[in-house]
Amino acid sequence: MERFARFSWGVLAYNLAVIAWGAFVRATGSGAGCGAHWPMCNGEVVPRAASVETMIELTHRATSGIALVLVVVQLVWALRAFPKGHRTRALAIATMVFMLLEAAVGAALVLLELVADNQSMARAGWIAVHLVNTFLLVASLALTPWSATRPEPAPAGRGGLTGALVLGAILLLTTGVAGAITALGDTLFPAESLASGMAADLSPTAHFLVRLRVIHPVIATAGTVYLLILAGFLASTRHEGSFGPSTRTAAIAVASLAVTQLLAGLVNLWLLAPVWMQLVHLLLADLVWIAFVFLADAASHTSPRGAPPALGAAQVPR
């Protein structure tokens, strides 16, 4: 099981790199590098005299294919190594499902020509779907090795806390969707200066992708404040024995990464969203999400160290 966990952590790390490369494809406008062809590239398996954009897109497809193979290996291994009913098997199956959906969404973006310079509402909608599925994929990828070396937990029956965690997940997903659409707007309508960019955001005649950019910082700030309150509650020494050390550690990680991500967002805004900073911002978003998933899992199950605390309505962060 430890070998499986090490392999699965590696699969997670590799997929985070593939996700970052996918963002690089979008940020460099290379999504149409293979034309409206999938899985072929410009009608060929290996295109000749390929442009830089074609090589960037082709590399993304190749690395995504390797990611699919790794997930298949993980699934087969999990089915052979863990007994029926073990949640690691269910998580490996979920990872396979989300990986196939990820490939289908990526193919749809190419075949529908919702790439490169496309500025349509349809592209924004598909980008939102893509982001949500990517986050669900990352969650299952992270929980698979997390669960492999941990004892099977029992539900803690913390209804109020479950609601608070669900709200946190919704806020993170909403922030991610807004961020993905904002990044698309930054790519298609780059600002010449911070002042001109903010003026365009508030202009009623600007393209809808430009006007939507103002929403992301608001949601991100609200989400960060909420995460800090929730993490502070779960990391409180009053509940250290009730939730267990893994919950406290995950809560501290969530709070630290959330603040770092907010600061990175400000830097990204100040620098007018250069490609390298967009990739850093995306990686931090993935890490915040992973830490939150671990926090939710640890806090939602009974700790072997003690009984769960009683949570009243006044105790649950709102």
C-alpha positions in Angstrom: 0.0 0.0 0.0 2.9 2.4 0.6 4.2 1.6 -2.9 0.8 2.3 -4.3 0.6 5.6 -2.3 4.0 6.7 -3.6 3.0 5.9 -7.1 -0.3 7.8 -6.7 1.4 10.9 -5.3 3.6 10.8 -8.4 0.5 10.6 -10.6 -1.0 13.6 -8.8 2.2 15.6 -9.2 2.5 14.7 -12.9 -1.2 15.7 -13.5 -0.6 19.1 -11.9 2.3 19.7 -14.4 -0.1 18.7 -17.2 -2.7 21.1 -16.0 -0.1 23.9 -15.8 0.9 23.1 -19.4 -2.7 23.3 -20.5 -2.9 26.8 -19.0 0.3 27.6 -20.9 -1.5 26.4 -24.1 -4.3 28.8 -23.4 -2.1 31.7 -22.4 0.0 31.5 -25.5 -3.0 31.1 -27.8 -1.8 27.7 -29.0 -5.1 25.8 -28.6 -5.6 25.9 -32.3 -2.1 24.6 -33.0 -3.6 21.3 -34.4 -6.5 22.9 -36.1 -10.0 21.6 -35.5 -8.7 18.0 -35.4 -8.7 15.6 -32.5 -7.1 13.2 -31.7 -5.1 13.8 -34.9 -3.1 17.0 -35.3 -3.9 18.9 -38.5 -5.1 15.6 -39.9 -1.8 13.8 -39.2 -0.4 11.7 -36.4 2.9 13.5 -36.4 2.6 16.8 -38.3 5.5 17.9 -40.5 6.9 21.4 -40.5 5.0 22.1 -37.3 4.8 25.6 -36.0 5.6 26.6 -32.4 1.9 26.7 -31.6 1.5 23.2 -33.0 4.3 21.8 -31.0 2.9 23.4 -27.8 -0.5 21.9 -28.4 0.9 18.5 -29.5 3.1 18.3 -26.4 0.0 19.0 -24.3 -1.9 16.1 -26.0 1.1 13.8 -25.6 1.5 14.5 -21.9 -2.2 14.2 -21.4 -2.1 10.8 -23.0 0.6 9.7 -20.6 -1.5 11.0 -17.7 -4.4 8.8 -18.9 -2.1 5.8 -19.0 -0.9 6.5 -15.5 -4.5 6.7 -14.2 -5.3 3.4 -15.9 -2.4 1.8 -14.1 -3.5 3.3 -10.8 -7.0 2.0 -11.3 -5.9 -1.5 -12.1 -3.5 -1.5 -9.1 -6.1 -0.2 -6.7 -8.6 -2.9 -7.8 -6.0 -5.6 -7.2 -4.5 -4.2 -4.0 -7.6 -3.2 -2.0 -10.6 -5.2 -1.0 -14.1 -4.5 -2.2 -15.7 -1.6 -0.5 -12.4 0.1 0.3 -12.7 3.7 -0.5 -9.4 3.8 -2.3 -10.9 1.7 -5.0 -13.9 4.1 -5.3 -11.5 7.0 -5.5 -9.4 5.4 -8.2 -12.6 4.7 -10.2 -13.7 8.3 -9.8 -10.3 9.5 -11.0 -10.7 7.4 -14.1 -14.1 8.9 -14.8 -13.0 12.5 -14.3 -9.9 11.8 -16.5 -12.1 10.6 -19.3 -14.4 13.6 -18.9 -11.3 15.9 -18.9 -10.3 14.4 -22.3 -13.8 14.8 -23.6 -14.0 18.4 -22.6 -10.6 19.1 -24.1 -11.7 17.4 -27.4 -14.9 19.5 -27.4 -13.0 22.7 -27.1 -10.9 21.8 -30.1 -13.6 20.4 -32.3 -16.0 23.3 -31.6 -13.1 25.7 -32.3 -13.4 27.3 -28.8 -9.7 28.0 -28.7 -7.1 30.6 -29.7 -8.8 33.9 -30.4 -12.4 32.7 -29.9 -14.2 35.3 -27.7 -17.7 33.7 -27.5 -19.9 33.1 -24.5 -19.8 29.5 -25.4 -16.1 29.4 -24.8 -16.5 30.9 -21.4 -19.1 28.3 -20.5 -16.9 25.4 -21.6 -14.0 26.9 -19.7 -16.1 26.9 -16.6 -17.1 23.3 -17.1 -13.4 22.4 -17.8 -12.3 24.1 -14.5 -14.9 22.3 -12.4 -14.1 18.9 -13.8 -10.3 19.6 -13.4 -10.8 20.5 -9.7 -12.9 17.3 -9.2 -10.1 15.3 -11.0 -7.5 16.8 -8.7 -9.6 16.1 -5.6 -9.9 12.4 -6.5 -6.2 12.2 -7.5 -5.2 13.7 -4.1 -7.6 11.6 -2.0 -6.5 8.3 -3.6 -3.0 8.1 -2.1 -4.3 10.0 1.0 -6.7 7.2 1.7 -4.4 4.3 0.8 -2.3 4.5 3.9 -4.9 5.7 6.3 -7.4 3.5 8.3 -10.9 3.4 7.0 -12.6 6.3 8.7 -16.1 6.4 10.1 -18.5 9.3 9.4 -18.5 11.7 12.4 -22.1 12.9 12.0 -21.1 16.6 12.1 -24.0 18.1 10.3 -23.2 21.7 10.9 -19.6 21.3 10.0 -20.5 19.5 6.8 -22.5 22.4 5.7 -19.6 24.8 6.4 -17.2 22.6 4.4 -19.6 22.3 1.5 -19.9 26.1 1.4 -16.1 26.3 1.4 -15.9 23.9 -1.5 -18.5 25.9 -3.4 -16.6 29.2 -2.8 -13.4 27.6 -4.0 -15.0 26.2 -7.2 -16.7 29.6 -7.9 -13.4 31.4 -7.3 -11.7 28.9 -9.7 -14.3 29.4 -12.4 -14.1 33.2 -12.1 -10.3 33.0 -12.2 -10.3 30.8 -15.3 -12.7 33.3 -17.1 -10.6 36.2 -15.9 -7.4 34.5 -17.3 -9.1 34.0 -20.6 -10.0 37.7 -20.7 -6.5 38.7 -19.8 -5.2 36.5 -22.7 -7.6 37.9 -25.3 -7.7 41.5 -24.1 -4.4 42.3 -22.5 -4.2 45.6 -20.6 -1.5 48.1 -21.5 -1.4 49.4 -17.9 -3.1 48.8 -14.5 -5.1 52.0 -14.8 -6.4 51.2 -18.4 -7.2 47.7 -17.4 -9.3 48.7 -14.5 -11.0 51.4 -16.6 -11.9 48.8 -19.2 -13.2 46.4 -16.5 -15.8 49.1 -15.4 -16.7 50.2 -18.9 -20.3 49.3 -20.0 -19.2 49.0 -23.6 -16.3 46.6 -23.0 -16.4 43.0 -24.0 -18.2 40.8 -21.5 -14.9 38.9 -20.8 -13.3 42.2 -19.8 -16.2 43.3 -17.6 -16.3 39.9 -15.8 -12.7 40.4 -14.7 -13.8 42.6 -11.8 -15.8 39.7 -10.2 -12.8 37.4 -9.5 -11.0 39.6 -7.0 -14.2 40.1 -5.0 -15.0 36.4 -4.9 -11.4 35.5 -4.1 -11.3 37.9 -1.2 -14.5 36.7 0.3 -13.5 33.1 -0.1 -10.1 33.7 1.5 -11.8 35.4 4.5 -14.2 32.5 4.9 -11.4 29.9 4.6 -9.4 31.7 7.3 -12.4 31.7 9.7 -13.1 28.0 9.0 -9.5 26.9 9.2 -9.1 29.0 12.4 -12.0 27.2 14.0 -10.7 23.7 13.1 -7.1 24.5 14.1 -8.2 25.9 17.5 -6.5 24.2 20.4 -9.9 23.7 22.0 -10.7 21.1 19.4 -7.2 19.6 19.0 -8.1 16.3 20.7 -11.5 16.0 19.0 -10.5 16.5 15.4 -7.0 14.9 15.5 -3.6 16.2 14.4 -4.3 15.7 10.6 -7.2 18.2 10.8 -5.2 20.8 12.5 -2.3 20.4 10.1 -4.6 20.6 7.1 -6.3 23.7 8.5 -3.0 25.5 9.0 -2.0 24.5 5.4 -5.3 25.9 4.0 -5.0 29.2 5.8 -1.3 29.6 4.8 -1.9 28.7 1.1 -5.1 30.8 0.9 -3.2 34.0 2.1 -0.3 33.2 -0.3 -2.7 32.7 -3.2 -4.4 36.0 -2.4 -1.1 37.8 -2.4 -0.1 36.1 -5.7 -3.3 37.3 -7.2 -2.4 40.9 -6.3 1.0 40.4 -7.8 -0.6 38.9 -10.9 -2.8 42.0 -11.2 0.0 44.4 -10.7 2.2 42.8 -13.3 -0.7 42.6 -15.8 -0.9 38.8 -15.8 2.3 37.6 -17.4 2.2 34.0 -18.5 4.6 32.8 -15.8 2.6 34.5 -13.1 -0.6 33.0 -14.4 1.0 29.5 -14.1 2.1 30.3 -10.5 -1.4 31.5 -9.6 -2.9 28.4 -11.1 -0.6 26.1 -9.2 -1.4 27.8 -5.9 -5.1 27.5 -6.6 -4.6 23.7 -7.1 -2.6 23.5 -3.8 -5.3 25.4 -1.9 -7.9 23.1 -3.3 -5.9 20.0 -2.4 -5.3 21.2 1.2 -9.0 22.0 1.5 -10.0 18.5 0.3 -7.6 17.0 2.9 -9.1 19.3 5.6 -12.7 18.3 4.6 -11.9 14.6 4.7 -10.0 14.7 8.0 -12.6 16.9 9.7 -15.6 14.9 8.4 -14.7 11.6 10.0 -14.3 10.4 13.5 -10.9 10.7 15.0 -9.5 7.7 16.8 -8.3 10.1 19.5 -11.7 11.0 20.7 -15.3 11.8 20.1 -16.4 14.6 17.8 -17.2 17.9 19.4 -20.8 19.0 19.6 -21.3 21.8 17.0 -24.1 24.2 17.6 -25.3 26.8 15.1 -23.3 29.5 16.9 -20.1 27.5 16.6 -20.2 26.8 12.9 -18.4 29.5 10.8 -20.8 31.4 8.5 
